[in-house]
Amino acid sequence: MKRRRTLNVAALLATATASSEWGEWGPPPPPPPPPQQQQPPPQYDPQQQGGYYGEQQPQYDQQQPQRPPGPPPPKPPAGPILARVSSVVSGAGVGCGIGKCITGNASPRFAAAGAVSCFLSCCIGGRFGDAALALGQTTVGAVKKSRALRDGRYPVFRQFKAGLGLVQREPWPPGAPNPWRYKRQSAIDPRFSMYEALGAALLTGGVGINFVPLPPLVPRSLCALGASLFFMSLVVVRDARGDAARCLAARVVASIRVMLAAASEQQLVSKTAQAWGLGAMRLGAVDKKLGVSRTMGRLFSRAASTAQAAAAEAAAAQA
């Protein structure tokens, strides 16, 4: 019996060894996988959107608004209150200038009309308010930018004193015996061109004479032409008086550049054009509804026919 049991055990071991590819030299069996941790069930939370605590909300692809490419918009030079005050003052100045061009006299009524229109535009808002605020911001920005012109590049008073013989002459523009051939050597040198100076002399002489009181019988247009030609003749003279005239003309050109730069930053021209376009559209709608232009046309035609009939009767009476 013992021998039979021994033979059975040996046969089983031989079968197990033959069924294995490597026998007892084979690799050890792989370790069992670790137990997986089960997540706790979600608990209800009324304060969280979704209703259950621990439940992840679905993520949506929300596109954030992106800033358009390019440099950021410039910071306005004045606050809202200062911009409105500056707009009213600038409107008064513009109205005064328009009244001067129309009637030849700087009437305070035109100044008041300009100030009131800018004030009402600021109160109304919209395109009219944008245009009025742009005017105020342009004025403040031009004043701030004009401070950079006081760095000694355009010594107008110094050149005027030299023209009167009070101080020694310093040729201007500096470093150029011939002002027609002046070129800037560095950024600190003043900007000057004889052609721009002649244009500024023509403009300054023609506009400046309109604000000078003249006798009633003196033609203002001829005085403006004479002042412009006299100023232009001083610009081309190569002495102390010519230095003063060239410096003043260059300062006027630099001031115009500053104002144009401030207006370009605030988009004054485009906003004013939009406001005028909106006003024209509204006036056209009112005229189409009320027929004001047709009524005025009929009145003018009647007046013209009446005048022609009166002229015909007078000619017949004389004949």
VMD Tcl script that draws the C-alpha trace (Angstrom):
set ca {
  {0.00 0.00 0.00}
  {2.76 2.41 0.89}
  {4.56 1.67 -2.34}
  {1.39 2.30 -4.38}
  {0.83 5.66 -2.69}
  {4.44 6.62 -3.37}
  {4.03 5.81 -7.05}
  {0.84 7.88 -7.28}
  {2.49 10.96 -5.68}
  {5.50 10.64 -8.03}
  {3.20 10.42 -11.07}
  {1.28 13.54 -10.00}
  {4.53 15.52 -9.50}
  {5.81 14.43 -12.92}
  {2.53 15.48 -14.55}
  {2.64 18.93 -12.86}
  {6.26 19.41 -13.86}
  {5.62 18.43 -17.48}
  {2.58 20.70 -17.78}
  {4.68 23.68 -16.64}
  {6.91 25.30 -19.29}
  {9.76 26.12 -16.91}
  {9.18 23.68 -14.17}
  {10.28 24.72 -10.78}
  {12.60 27.39 -12.24}
  {9.72 29.43 -13.61}
  {8.89 33.02 -12.48}
  {6.80 33.57 -9.42}
  {3.12 34.24 -9.96}
  {2.07 37.91 -10.23}
  {0.83 39.59 -7.07}
  {-2.89 40.09 -6.74}
  {-4.24 43.53 -7.77}
  {-4.76 46.06 -4.95}
  {-8.29 46.57 -3.82}
  {-10.04 49.53 -5.44}
  {-11.23 52.30 -3.17}
  {-14.86 53.00 -3.67}
  {-15.94 56.68 -3.72}
  {-18.53 57.64 -1.15}
  {-21.97 58.30 -2.54}
  {-22.76 61.98 -3.20}
  {-24.55 63.80 -0.42}
  {-27.21 66.39 -0.98}
  {-26.08 70.02 -0.51}
  {-28.78 72.67 -1.17}
  {-26.20 75.54 -1.28}
  {-24.28 74.09 -4.23}
  {-25.50 74.35 -7.77}
  {-26.33 70.85 -8.88}
  {-27.85 69.62 -5.61}
  {-25.22 67.03 -4.45}
  {-21.93 67.59 -2.68}
  {-18.92 65.98 -4.33}
  {-20.56 65.81 -7.74}
  {-18.50 67.56 -10.42}
  {-20.35 69.95 -12.62}
  {-19.93 69.63 -16.39}
  {-17.33 72.05 -17.74}
  {-18.47 74.11 -20.68}
  {-16.10 75.75 -23.13}
  {-16.85 79.37 -22.40}
  {-14.92 81.79 -24.59}
  {-13.78 84.84 -22.70}
  {-14.06 88.18 -24.55}
  {-10.69 89.07 -25.97}
  {-9.31 92.57 -26.42}
  {-8.80 93.52 -30.07}
  {-5.18 93.39 -31.21}
  {-3.13 96.56 -31.09}
  {-2.08 99.05 -28.44}
  {-4.55 99.77 -25.61}
  {-6.68 102.90 -25.97}
  {-5.10 106.02 -24.47}
  {-6.23 107.21 -21.08}
  {-8.47 110.30 -21.27}
  {-6.59 113.42 -20.21}
  {-9.43 114.72 -18.03}
  {-12.13 113.37 -15.76}
  {-15.84 113.57 -16.54}
  {-16.44 116.85 -14.69}
  {-13.40 118.64 -16.11}
  {-14.23 117.33 -19.57}
  {-17.75 118.79 -19.39}
  {-16.53 122.15 -18.11}
  {-13.89 122.25 -20.82}
  {-16.51 121.33 -23.40}
  {-18.72 124.26 -22.39}
  {-15.78 126.71 -22.46}
  {-14.58 125.36 -25.80}
  {-18.11 125.61 -27.20}
  {-18.21 129.26 -26.17}
  {-14.92 129.86 -27.95}
  {-16.08 128.07 -31.10}
  {-19.32 130.03 -31.09}
  {-17.40 133.28 -30.67}
  {-15.18 132.39 -33.64}
  {-18.16 131.46 -35.82}
  {-19.88 134.72 -34.93}
  {-16.72 136.61 -35.77}
  {-16.53 134.97 -39.20}
  {-20.23 135.55 -39.95}
  {-20.91 139.01 -38.59}
  {-17.38 140.37 -38.23}
  {-17.94 140.93 -34.52}
  {-17.30 138.57 -31.62}
  {-20.80 138.81 -30.22}
  {-21.45 137.25 -26.79}
  {-24.69 135.81 -28.14}
  {-22.79 133.37 -30.36}
  {-20.55 132.45 -27.43}
  {-23.59 131.80 -25.24}
  {-25.21 129.73 -28.00}
  {-22.08 127.59 -28.36}
  {-21.77 127.06 -24.60}
  {-25.46 126.15 -24.22}
  {-25.36 123.73 -27.16}
  {-22.33 121.91 -25.72}
  {-23.94 121.77 -22.27}
  {-27.18 120.33 -23.66}
  {-25.23 117.84 -25.76}
  {-23.41 116.61 -22.65}
  {-26.75 116.23 -20.87}
  {-28.43 114.43 -23.77}
  {-25.60 111.98 -24.38}
  {-25.45 109.71 -27.39}
  {-23.53 110.88 -30.43}
  {-24.02 114.54 -29.54}
  {-22.66 113.93 -26.05}
  {-19.70 111.99 -27.43}
  {-18.83 114.86 -29.77}
  {-19.10 117.46 -26.99}
  {-16.98 115.39 -24.59}
  {-14.42 114.79 -27.35}
  {-14.17 118.56 -27.79}
  {-13.55 119.04 -24.07}
  {-11.02 116.19 -23.91}
  {-9.22 117.59 -26.96}
  {-8.91 121.01 -25.33}
  {-7.53 119.58 -22.09}
  {-5.19 117.23 -23.95}
  {-3.87 120.06 -26.14}
  {-3.19 122.22 -23.09}
  {-1.28 119.40 -21.39}
  {0.70 118.58 -24.52}
  {1.58 122.24 -25.09}
  {3.55 122.25 -21.85}
  {6.24 120.28 -23.65}
  {6.82 123.32 -25.90}
  {8.18 125.30 -22.95}
  {11.46 123.42 -22.88}
  {13.39 126.23 -24.58}
  {13.28 124.98 -28.15}
  {11.10 127.93 -29.21}
  {12.34 130.98 -27.22}
  {9.86 133.49 -28.65}
  {10.28 136.19 -25.99}
  {14.07 135.87 -26.10}
  {14.07 136.37 -29.86}
  {11.68 139.33 -29.60}
  {14.00 141.01 -27.10}
  {16.89 140.36 -29.46}
  {14.85 141.90 -32.30}
  {14.33 145.02 -30.18}
  {18.05 145.20 -29.45}
  {17.73 144.51 -25.73}
  {19.85 141.34 -25.75}
  {22.45 139.85 -28.03}
  {21.22 138.09 -31.13}
  {21.15 134.28 -31.28}
  {20.42 133.01 -34.80}
  {17.33 130.87 -35.07}
  {16.96 128.07 -36.04}
  {20.17 127.21 -34.21}
  {23.15 125.92 -36.11}
  {21.82 126.90 -39.55}
  {23.24 130.01 -41.25}
  {20.76 129.44 -44.07}
  {17.26 128.70 -42.64}
  {16.14 127.22 -45.96}
  {18.59 124.34 -45.48}
  {17.93 123.60 -41.83}
  {17.86 119.93 -40.79}
  {17.29 118.39 -37.39}
  {20.38 116.67 -36.05}
  {18.77 115.11 -32.93}
  {15.42 114.76 -31.20}
  {16.07 117.76 -28.95}
  {16.45 120.14 -31.89}
  {13.37 122.18 -32.83}
  {11.30 121.22 -35.83}
  {11.45 123.92 -38.48}
  {10.67 124.28 -42.17}
  {10.63 127.51 -44.11}
  {7.59 126.44 -46.09}
  {5.65 125.67 -42.91}
  {6.82 128.98 -41.42}
  {5.57 130.92 -44.47}
  {2.21 129.15 -44.25}
  {1.96 129.92 -40.53}
  {2.86 133.57 -41.23}
  {0.11 133.79 -43.84}
  {-2.42 132.21 -41.48}
  {-1.39 134.22 -38.41}
  {-1.39 137.54 -40.23}
  {-4.76 136.91 -41.89}
  {-6.54 135.59 -38.80}
  {-4.91 137.85 -36.22}
  {-5.96 141.07 -37.94}
  {-9.63 140.07 -37.57}
  {-9.35 140.45 -33.81}
  {-7.83 143.93 -34.03}
  {-10.33 146.82 -33.78}
  {-10.28 148.90 -36.97}
  {-12.15 152.03 -38.04}
  {-15.46 151.40 -39.83}
  {-14.31 152.59 -43.26}
  {-11.09 150.56 -43.30}
  {-11.47 147.34 -45.37}
  {-10.57 144.46 -43.12}
  {-9.73 142.10 -45.99}
  {-7.03 144.40 -47.34}
  {-5.61 144.84 -43.84}
  {-5.48 141.05 -43.39}
  {-3.70 140.66 -46.74}
  {-1.19 143.37 -45.86}
  {-0.51 141.85 -42.44}
  {0.05 138.41 -43.97}
  {2.49 139.73 -46.59}
  {4.38 141.76 -43.97}
  {4.75 138.76 -41.66}
  {5.90 136.57 -44.54}
  {8.51 139.16 -45.51}
  {9.87 139.14 -41.96}
  {10.24 135.34 -41.99}
  {12.73 135.39 -44.87}
  {14.91 138.18 -43.41}
  {18.23 136.99 -41.95}
  {18.56 139.24 -38.94}
  {17.23 139.44 -35.39}
  {13.74 140.40 -36.55}
  {13.70 137.47 -38.94}
  {14.81 135.16 -36.12}
  {11.89 136.34 -33.98}
  {9.41 135.91 -36.86}
  {10.69 132.41 -37.70}
  {10.61 131.36 -34.05}
  {7.03 132.62 -33.66}
  {5.93 130.88 -36.88}
  {7.56 127.61 -35.79}
  {5.81 127.89 -32.41}
  {2.47 128.32 -34.18}
  {3.15 125.24 -36.34}
  {4.11 123.21 -33.25}
  {0.91 124.30 -31.48}
  {-1.16 123.24 -34.48}
  {0.55 119.84 -34.44}
  {-0.27 119.47 -30.75}
  {-3.94 120.29 -31.32}
  {-4.18 117.90 -34.26}
  {-2.55 115.12 -32.22}
  {-4.98 115.67 -29.33}
  {-7.96 115.71 -31.73}
  {-6.74 112.51 -33.39}
  {-6.45 110.73 -30.05}
  {-10.01 111.64 -29.09}
  {-11.41 111.02 -32.61}
  {-12.94 114.47 -32.63}
  {-13.52 114.68 -36.39}
  {-15.26 111.31 -36.71}
  {-17.47 111.85 -33.64}
  {-18.43 115.34 -34.81}
  {-19.26 114.01 -38.28}
  {-21.44 111.29 -36.75}
  {-23.27 113.87 -34.64}
  {-23.84 116.13 -37.65}
  {-25.03 113.18 -39.71}
  {-27.52 112.18 -37.02}
  {-28.74 115.77 -36.76}
  {-29.21 115.98 -40.54}
  {-31.20 112.72 -40.52}
  {-33.49 113.98 -37.77}
  {-34.00 117.33 -39.48}
  {-34.82 115.48 -42.70}
  {-37.39 113.37 -40.88}
  {-38.98 116.45 -39.32}
  {-39.03 118.26 -42.66}
  {-40.60 115.23 -44.34}
  {-43.30 115.09 -41.69}
  {-44.10 118.81 -41.45}
  {-43.21 119.93 -45.00}
  {-41.15 122.95 -43.91}
  {-39.02 123.03 -47.07}
  {-42.08 122.90 -49.33}
  {-43.70 125.74 -47.43}
  {-40.55 127.85 -47.60}
  {-40.24 127.12 -51.32}
  {-43.80 128.28 -51.96}
  {-43.21 131.45 -49.94}
  {-40.04 132.26 -51.89}
  {-41.74 131.59 -55.23}
  {-44.62 133.89 -54.29}
  {-42.24 136.61 -53.20}
  {-40.29 136.29 -56.45}
  {-43.44 136.43 -58.58}
  {-44.68 139.44 -56.63}
  {-41.37 141.23 -57.14}
  {-41.40 140.45 -60.87}
  {-44.97 141.73 -61.21}
  {-44.09 144.95 -59.37}
  {-41.03 145.44 -61.59}
  {-43.16 144.89 -64.72}
  {-45.77 147.41 -63.54}
  {-43.07 149.97 -62.80}
  {-41.53 149.49 -66.25}
  {-44.97 149.83 -67.89}
  {-45.72 153.01 -65.93}
  {-42.42 154.58 -67.00}
  {-43.09 153.69 -70.64}
}
mol new
graphics top color blue
foreach p $ca { graphics top sphere $p radius 0.5 }
foreach p [lrange $ca 0 end-1] q [lrange $ca 1 end] { graphics top cylinder $p $q radius 0.2 }
display resetview
